[in-house]
Amino acid sequence: MAKWQEKEPEAVATLMRDFDQTVVYLDVQAAAESRGEHWGVRYLRTTGALERLNRTLRQMLRQVILFHSDSGLDVRVYLMLLKAGEILIPKGEDWLEVMEQQLAAA
């Protein structure tokens, strides 16, 4: 953790603040085990916006299979996020930078 504190202080602060929420699925899994049930990790999902967004991205990537350039991938992700209403790009702003900031804040 100390290694990254200087390089990525915001990321480390977020990890420290939200770590318990990040691994809550382990508590859910343990509760199910105590009832004699087995819930595989793949079945434990959130209803959070970021999870829905990740699911949409995964579906898009499975459908496309191949991008001919990094720019093509960037534009496809941008258009998908724009369509989903997940990002708003102020006029004159670098859309890729805005997208990265908004995803990091989600």
Beta strands, then each sheet from edge to edge (+ up, - down):
end
